[in-house]
Amino acid sequence: MEQKRRALGKGLEQLFNNEILDFSQVEDKILENASKDEIIEVKLSELRSNPYQPRTYFDETALDELAASIKEHGVFQPIIVKKSIKGYDIIAGERRVKASIKAGLETIPAIVKDFSDEDMMQIALLENLQREDLTSIEEAKAYRDIINALNITQDELAKRIGKSRSHVTNMLGLLRLPNNVKQMINSKKISMGHARVLSKLENPEQVEILANKIVDEDLSVRQLEELTNEEKYTKSSPISTLKKKTNRPYIYVEEILKDKLGTKVKITDRKIEISFDSARDLDRILEILNIKVD
């Protein structure tokens, strides 16, 4: 048993230190390495959410659909849990648990693993980071927590999550905003594009005034940028223009666009390539560019 635990620990360490951070990889590796003897039936009444990341919202329609499937076909993929003082903590598979309860089941197949509290925290951070419904502030907090938990640099985190360094830096900059402005971002009164411009300002009072102006006057990101270019606004981290390089004449433009858009940009053969990793990310980029798509 101790040997198995060490092997698991080594595998988890490799996931967190040598590969792209991906929650699905953690779950897939555990499922691949689990023997039939390790899969047991656990009472649904003995399960609780991961204490390090309690999810509060689940799409009820999607849960109903999953419950109907489970009622007809059963649970295809076992959940992953950790034994706790009272019952089990869910590491992966909370949607399956909730849907199984809706389907009227009493037990669910599970793989029991002896994760440390630190492992559970890191897994929860990964799962949280890869949710589609994260607000910009939640995403920024996830970046900060992973950096602190794994003791890595912003550059290392950017490489592991497949983002640009400037995107990580811009997101972390949102955490410097006043709390009431963060609330406006979480409630989607202020977009990520607006938030990024506000995070560059040094004076918190000016930030709050502008945040209210965005909401009251429905300012676009472009209009906000023009406002903050006025002399009375001091920027804490102005964009630095890099010198032109002869081997790649437009690299300085790439760097400026990377900083502005928070994603990878490549200019070759008179073409500009802008990377995005989801529909939400594309919407964010279009908003920064002040492009409206009906």
Protein Blocks (a to p, Z undefined) as FASTA:
>chain_A
ZZmmmmmmmmmmmmmmmmccdfklmmmmmmmmpcfklpccddfklgccdfklccfbdcfk
lmmmmmmmmmmnopfbacdddddfeopadfbhplmmmmmmmnopabdcdddddddfklmm
mmmmmmmmmpckbcfklmmmmmmmmmmmnopafklmmmmnopafklmmmmmmmmmpcfkl
mmmmmnomacfklmmmmmmpmblmlmmmmmmmmmmnopafklmmmmmmpmklccfbdcdd
ddddfklmmlmmmmmmmmmnopacddeehiacdddfbfklmmmmmmmnopacZZ
